[in-house]
């Protein structure tokens, strides 16, 4: 947001509902709990809110429970008087609504925008296994039709292709992937909302059942139910707020064909473009980052994000995570300090943003990274991604 450097947007509040597996709670009520919590956390009242956004909005869901409540339902239920609102599914991954709200307050379209994300995928799944795309699509064409016909019916299968290529090109090992899962589990033990609260050893990891070779059970995120909301505020409102962080820069670039199967380099993903765009918007460098909260739908996504952000060189992410020392609490780059989606559960990228805020507000408890002032946050993978740098000034 270099062109808006004089009007850097703020994130001023964070709220969340109850979070867990198969809660069976109303998605609407969880959303209201999160939204009202975020407003209160910012030191505001509902009457102060004049913007509202969500992702993905009322689109055909890939999985039951994916969408969350309709924006109009939330606006009407809370009686919000809005100057700006947005719900959409195409854009820079899971943070498109956050970035749009930041642009809206920076442009003066609204002063305080609430952005929420709610999923009930765990309850919707019930006792059944997670379904592949082939079970949810009546008709398809192009490359996807060949993938589905050959049994590559989910993102786990497609990620496995990328992972195999990274292994072939750079010597990345299964054990190195294991250190991501093990380190995130160590962090989850310190997080009361994490759904996985027992230690994970390398033997446990290597013995877990295969999902799509080389990925196994502990390489995959865990569907949960829950809602999170933030308040994005204009910089002129700073004096009205209880606390805040600045959105220093964002990365939204998509410079290649937006399809998993047509990516030109199968050792990287969409984070490559998003992270490069982010660094072009700020004078900060990777060495300035104190804590990284980056998307881990599958453990290899962490490797792709580490290289894309420039925290290590191309092909060096496997050795970078090996042993967990560099990415653990007390390491040079504490990573996914809340346990990530591999251990805390999948709120579709929003757990990373929430943890970054808690770290910068010094509210992370036993997970706190001392003197954290700059956080790098990344969401998405495959064909679409978004990156943000947040600062406490």
Order of alpha helices (4+ residues) and beta strands (2+ residues): beta-alpha-beta-alpha-beta-alpha-beta-alpha-alpha-alpha-alpha-alpha-beta-beta-beta-beta-alpha-beta-alpha-alpha-beta-alpha-alpha-beta-beta
